[in-house]
Amino acid sequence: MIDLVVTGPAQSRHRLTLHNGALTHRSADRTDQVDGVDRGGSRAPAGLTLTLTKPQLLSVLAGGGLDGIEQIGDAALLGDLFAVLAEPDKSFPIVTP
């Protein structure tokens, strides 16, 4: 699990989970969460939390490094995520008549 805390005027928190080959995203903008953990203790902590701006997020997604980005946890998890991503097939018929 990777948590992304996007700072700026519209701060938001997102959790990415890769499980059984499926990457899922969940918004975690709840006020009862601190550092990815519910105050009630029912939520598992993320293996990596990145705190970054939107331009920094776009840079990371484009293959840029993590320089200047606050990291808590195992940064190798980001490399593990990118390792399973594949170039999309541009001829795949997403919408068919």
GURO-187720 format. One line per field, with one value per atom (N, C-alpha, C): residue number from 0; residue in three letters; atom name; x, y, z. Coordinates in steps of 0.05 Angstrom, whole numbers, plus 5000, padded with zeros to 4 digits. Example, Ala and Ser with C-alpha at 12.3 -4.5 7.8 and 13.67 -1.06 7.14 Angstrom:
GURO-187720
k (0, 0, 0, 1, 1, 1)
r (Ala, Ala, Ala, Ser, Ser, Ser)
a (N, CA, C, N, CA, C)
X (5264, 5246, 5264, 5257, 5273, 5258)
Y (4886, 4910, 4934, 4955, 4979, 5001)
Z (5156, 5156, 5156, 5142, 5143, 5157)
END
This chain:
GURO-187720
k (0, 0, 0, 1, 1, 1, 2, 2, 2, 3, 3, 3, 4, 4, 4, 5, 5, 5, 6, 6, 6, 7, 7, 7, 8, 8, 8, 9, 9, 9, 10, 10, 10, 11, 11, 11, 12, 12, 12, 13, 13, 13, 14, 14, 14, 15, 15, 15, 16, 16, 16, 17, 17, 17, 18, 18, 18, 19, 19, 19, 20, 20, 20, 21, 21, 21, 22, 22, 22, 23, 23, 23, 24, 24, 24, 25, 25, 25, 26, 26, 26, 27, 27, 27, 28, 28, 28, 29, 29, 29, 30, 30, 30, 31, 31, 31, 32, 32, 32, 33, 33, 33, 34, 34, 34, 35, 35, 35, 36, 36, 36, 37, 37, 37, 38, 38, 38, 39, 39, 39, 40, 40, 40, 41, 41, 41, 42, 42, 42, 43, 43, 43, 44, 44, 44, 45, 45, 45, 46, 46, 46, 47, 47, 47, 48, 48, 48, 49, 49, 49, 50, 50, 50, 51, 51, 51, 52, 52, 52, 53, 53, 53, 54, 54, 54, 55, 55, 55, 56, 56, 56, 57, 57, 57, 58, 58, 58, 59, 59, 59, 60, 60, 60, 61, 61, 61, 62, 62, 62, 63, 63, 63, 64, 64, 64, 65, 65, 65, 66, 66, 66, 67, 67, 67, 68, 68, 68, 69, 69, 69, 70, 70, 70, 71, 71, 71, 72, 72, 72, 73, 73, 73, 74, 74, 74, 75, 75, 75, 76, 76, 76, 77, 77, 77, 78, 78, 78, 79, 79, 79, 80, 80, 80, 81, 81, 81, 82, 82, 82, 83, 83, 83, 84, 84, 84, 85, 85, 85, 86, 86, 86, 87, 87, 87, 88, 88, 88, 89, 89, 89, 90, 90, 90, 91, 91, 91, 92, 92, 92, 93, 93, 93, 94, 94, 94, 95, 95, 95, 96, 96, 96)
r (Met, Met, Met, Ile, Ile, Ile, Asp, Asp, Asp, Leu, Leu, Leu, Val, Val, Val, Val, Val, Val, Thr, Thr, Thr, Gly, Gly, Gly, Pro, Pro, Pro, Ala, Ala, Ala, Gln, Gln, Gln, Ser, Ser, Ser, Arg, Arg, Arg, His, His, His, Arg, Arg, Arg, Leu, Leu, Leu, Thr, Thr, Thr, Leu, Leu, Leu, His, His, His, Asn, Asn, Asn, Gly, Gly, Gly, Ala, Ala, Ala, Leu, Leu, Leu, Thr, Thr, Thr, His, His, His, Arg, Arg, Arg, Ser, Ser, Ser, Ala, Ala, Ala, Asp, Asp, Asp, Arg, Arg, Arg, Thr, Thr, Thr, Asp, Asp, Asp, Gln, Gln, Gln, Val, Val, Val, Asp, Asp, Asp, Gly, Gly, Gly, Val, Val, Val, Asp, Asp, Asp, Arg, Arg, Arg, Gly, Gly, Gly, Gly, Gly, Gly, Ser, Ser, Ser, Arg, Arg, Arg, Ala, Ala, Ala, Pro, Pro, Pro, Ala, Ala, Ala, Gly, Gly, Gly, Leu, Leu, Leu, Thr, Thr, Thr, Leu, Leu, Leu, Thr, Thr, Thr, Leu, Leu, Leu, Thr, Thr, Thr, Lys, Lys, Lys, Pro, Pro, Pro, Gln, Gln, Gln, Leu, Leu, Leu, Leu, Leu, Leu, Ser, Ser, Ser, Val, Val, Val, Leu, Leu, Leu, Ala, Ala, Ala, Gly, Gly, Gly, Gly, Gly, Gly, Gly, Gly, Gly, Leu, Leu, Leu, Asp, Asp, Asp, Gly, Gly, Gly, Ile, Ile, Ile, Glu, Glu, Glu, Gln, Gln, Gln, Ile, Ile, Ile, Gly, Gly, Gly, Asp, Asp, Asp, Ala, Ala, Ala, Ala, Ala, Ala, Leu, Leu, Leu, Leu, Leu, Leu, Gly, Gly, Gly, Asp, Asp, Asp, Leu, Leu, Leu, Phe, Phe, Phe, Ala, Ala, Ala, Val, Val, Val, Leu, Leu, Leu, Ala, Ala, Ala, Glu, Glu, Glu, Pro, Pro, Pro, Asp, Asp, Asp, Lys, Lys, Lys, Ser, Ser, Ser, Phe, Phe, Phe, Pro, Pro, Pro, Ile, Ile, Ile, Val, Val, Val, Thr, Thr, Thr, Pro, Pro, Pro)
a (N, CA, C, N, CA, C, N, CA, C, N, CA, C, N, CA, C, N, CA, C, N, CA, C, N, CA, C, N, CA, C, N, CA, C, N, CA, C, N, CA, C, N, CA, C, N, CA, C, N, CA, C, N, CA, C, N, CA, C, N, CA, C, N, CA, C, N, CA, C, N, CA, C, N, CA, C, N, CA, C, N, CA, C, N, CA, C, N, CA, C, N, CA, C, N, CA, C, N, CA, C, N, CA, C, N, CA, C, N, CA, C, N, CA, C, N, CA, C, N, CA, C, N, CA, C, N, CA, C, N, CA, C, N, CA, C, N, CA, C, N, CA, C, N, CA, C, N, CA, C, N, CA, C, N, CA, C, N, CA, C, N, CA, C, N, CA, C, N, CA, C, N, CA, C, N, CA, C, N, CA, C, N, CA, C, N, CA, C, N, CA, C, N, CA, C, N, CA, C, N, CA, C, N, CA, C, N, CA, C, N, CA, C, N, CA, C, N, CA, C, N, CA, C, N, CA, C, N, CA, C, N, CA, C, N, CA, C, N, CA, C, N, CA, C, N, CA, C, N, CA, C, N, CA, C, N, CA, C, N, CA, C, N, CA, C, N, CA, C, N, CA, C, N, CA, C, N, CA, C, N, CA, C, N, CA, C, N, CA, C, N, CA, C, N, CA, C, N, CA, C, N, CA, C, N, CA, C, N, CA, C, N, CA, C, N, CA, C, N, CA, C, N, CA, C, N, CA, C, N, CA, C, N, CA, C, N, CA, C)
X (5017, 5000, 5018, 5010, 5024, 5004, 5010, 4993, 5006, 4990, 4999, 4984, 4999, 4988, 4996, 4976, 4980, 4974, 4995, 4992, 4985, 4976, 4968, 4941, 4929, 4903, 4882, 4881, 4861, 4876, 4886, 4901, 4884, 4896, 4881, 4900, 4888, 4903, 4891, 4908, 4899, 4915, 4902, 4915, 4914, 4938, 4941, 4947, 4932, 4936, 4938, 4959, 4963, 4959, 4939, 4932, 4922, 4933, 4925, 4924, 4944, 4946, 4928, 4913, 4894, 4904, 4907, 4914, 4889, 4884, 4860, 4868, 4850, 4855, 4831, 4837, 4815, 4823, 4804, 4809, 4808, 4825, 4827, 4826, 4808, 4806, 4788, 4792, 4775, 4791, 4777, 4791, 4798, 4789, 4795, 4820, 4835, 4859, 4884, 4904, 4930, 4951, 4967, 4989, 4979, 4955, 4945, 4932, 4930, 4919, 4895, 4873, 4849, 4857, 4846, 4851, 4840, 4820, 4810, 4828, 4848, 4867, 4859, 4837, 4826, 4839, 4854, 4866, 4895, 4904, 4932, 4949, 4972, 4989, 5000, 5006, 5017, 5047, 5057, 5085, 5102, 5090, 5103, 5083, 5090, 5074, 5091, 5081, 5095, 5078, 5091, 5078, 5090, 5074, 5084, 5063, 5072, 5054, 5045, 5024, 5014, 5036, 5051, 5073, 5094, 5100, 5118, 5106, 5080, 5067, 5069, 5063, 5064, 5093, 5112, 5140, 5147, 5138, 5143, 5130, 5105, 5091, 5104, 5118, 5132, 5160, 5167, 5193, 5214, 5207, 5226, 5232, 5252, 5260, 5243, 5252, 5238, 5252, 5271, 5285, 5266, 5269, 5252, 5225, 5219, 5193, 5195, 5178, 5178, 5169, 5185, 5179, 5180, 5160, 5159, 5155, 5173, 5170, 5190, 5184, 5201, 5197, 5216, 5214, 5216, 5226, 5227, 5200, 5179, 5152, 5143, 5152, 5145, 5158, 5182, 5195, 5181, 5172, 5157, 5131, 5118, 5093, 5099, 5119, 5125, 5135, 5146, 5157, 5134, 5110, 5088, 5071, 5076, 5060, 5071, 5053, 5061, 5051, 5064, 5055, 5028, 5008, 4982, 4982, 4965, 4962, 4944, 4955, 4940, 4918, 4920, 4900, 4878, 4878, 4858, 4831, 4810, 4784, 4769, 4773, 4760, 4730, 4722, 4694, 4688, 4670, 4663, 4633, 4625, 4596, 4579)
Y (4977, 5000, 5025, 5043, 5069, 5091, 5109, 5133, 5156, 5172, 5197, 5220, 5238, 5262, 5285, 5295, 5317, 5343, 5360, 5385, 5407, 5429, 5452, 5463, 5480, 5491, 5471, 5449, 5428, 5403, 5403, 5380, 5355, 5332, 5307, 5284, 5262, 5238, 5215, 5198, 5176, 5151, 5128, 5103, 5086, 5076, 5058, 5030, 5010, 4983, 4965, 4949, 4930, 4902, 4888, 4862, 4844, 4821, 4801, 4814, 4830, 4842, 4865, 4874, 4897, 4920, 4943, 4968, 4983, 4988, 5003, 5029, 5048, 5074, 5080, 5092, 5100, 5127, 5146, 5172, 5168, 5181, 5178, 5205, 5222, 5249, 5250, 5232, 5231, 5245, 5261, 5276, 5258, 5233, 5216, 5199, 5206, 5191, 5208, 5196, 5209, 5190, 5200, 5184, 5157, 5157, 5133, 5113, 5119, 5101, 5114, 5099, 5109, 5112, 5133, 5136, 5113, 5099, 5075, 5050, 5052, 5031, 5009, 5014, 4992, 4992, 5012, 5013, 5007, 4990, 4983, 5007, 5011, 5033, 5026, 5047, 5043, 5035, 5020, 5014, 5037, 5057, 5081, 5103, 5126, 5150, 5172, 5184, 5206, 5231, 5253, 5278, 5296, 5305, 5320, 5338, 5356, 5374, 5360, 5371, 5359, 5359, 5380, 5378, 5357, 5353, 5332, 5305, 5301, 5276, 5270, 5289, 5285, 5278, 5290, 5283, 5255, 5246, 5219, 5199, 5204, 5187, 5185, 5207, 5207, 5195, 5185, 5172, 5188, 5212, 5228, 5215, 5225, 5213, 5225, 5218, 5226, 5249, 5262, 5284, 5306, 5316, 5338, 5329, 5303, 5293, 5279, 5287, 5274, 5245, 5227, 5198, 5186, 5170, 5155, 5126, 5109, 5080, 5071, 5049, 5036, 5047, 5063, 5076, 5055, 5031, 5010, 5000, 5005, 4998, 5013, 5037, 5052, 5038, 5029, 5014, 4988, 4975, 4950, 4955, 4977, 4984, 4989, 5006, 5012, 4988, 4968, 4944, 4927, 4929, 4912, 4927, 4953, 4968, 4963, 4961, 4956, 4979, 4982, 5002, 4993, 5011, 5003, 4997, 4979, 4973, 4994, 5011, 5034, 5025, 5000, 4990, 4975, 4973, 4958, 4973, 4959, 4972, 4976, 4998, 5003, 5006, 5021, 5025, 5012, 4993, 4981, 4984, 4986, 4990, 4966)
Z (5000, 5000, 5000, 4984, 4982, 4986, 5005, 5009, 4996, 4981, 4969, 4982, 4994, 5007, 4988, 4974, 4955, 4969, 4972, 4986, 4966, 4977, 4961, 4969, 4953, 4960, 4966, 4951, 4954, 4963, 4988, 4998, 4997, 4989, 4988, 4995, 5003, 5010, 4994, 4982, 4966, 4974, 4973, 4979, 4954, 4946, 4923, 4935, 4925, 4934, 4909, 4908, 4887, 4899, 4890, 4902, 4880, 4877, 4856, 4828, 4822, 4796, 4790, 4810, 4807, 4823, 4810, 4824, 4830, 4856, 4864, 4877, 4876, 4888, 4906, 4928, 4947, 4958, 4957, 4970, 5000, 5014, 5043, 5057, 5048, 5059, 5083, 5101, 5125, 5148, 5164, 5185, 5208, 5210, 5232, 5227, 5206, 5200, 5204, 5216, 5220, 5210, 5191, 5179, 5168, 5156, 5143, 5162, 5187, 5207, 5220, 5221, 5236, 5265, 5278, 5306, 5322, 5310, 5323, 5319, 5302, 5298, 5278, 5264, 5247, 5219, 5211, 5184, 5185, 5168, 5166, 5156, 5167, 5157, 5129, 5114, 5087, 5090, 5070, 5070, 5061, 5047, 5038, 5037, 5048, 5047, 5034, 5012, 4999, 5003, 5012, 5014, 4993, 4974, 4951, 4939, 4922, 4908, 4882, 4869, 4845, 4823, 4819, 4799, 4805, 4831, 4839, 4833, 4838, 4833, 4803, 4786, 4757, 4749, 4761, 4755, 4763, 4786, 4795, 4776, 4768, 4750, 4722, 4715, 4689, 4691, 4714, 4717, 4731, 4741, 4756, 4783, 4796, 4822, 4845, 4869, 4893, 4907, 4893, 4906, 4914, 4939, 4949, 4958, 4958, 4966, 4993, 5011, 5038, 5035, 5046, 5045, 5073, 5079, 5103, 5095, 5102, 5095, 5074, 5061, 5042, 5014, 5004, 4978, 4955, 4961, 4941, 4932, 4948, 4941, 4915, 4912, 4888, 4863, 4865, 4844, 4838, 4859, 4856, 4840, 4846, 4832, 4802, 4797, 4769, 4754, 4767, 4754, 4742, 4753, 4743, 4723, 4719, 4699, 4671, 4652, 4624, 4607, 4584, 4564, 4553, 4553, 4543, 4513, 4505, 4476, 4464, 4448, 4437, 4417, 4407, 4388, 4402, 4429, 4444, 4441, 4432, 4428, 4455, 4468, 4493, 4490, 4469, 4463, 4435, 4435, 4409, 4405, 4379, 4373, 4381)
END
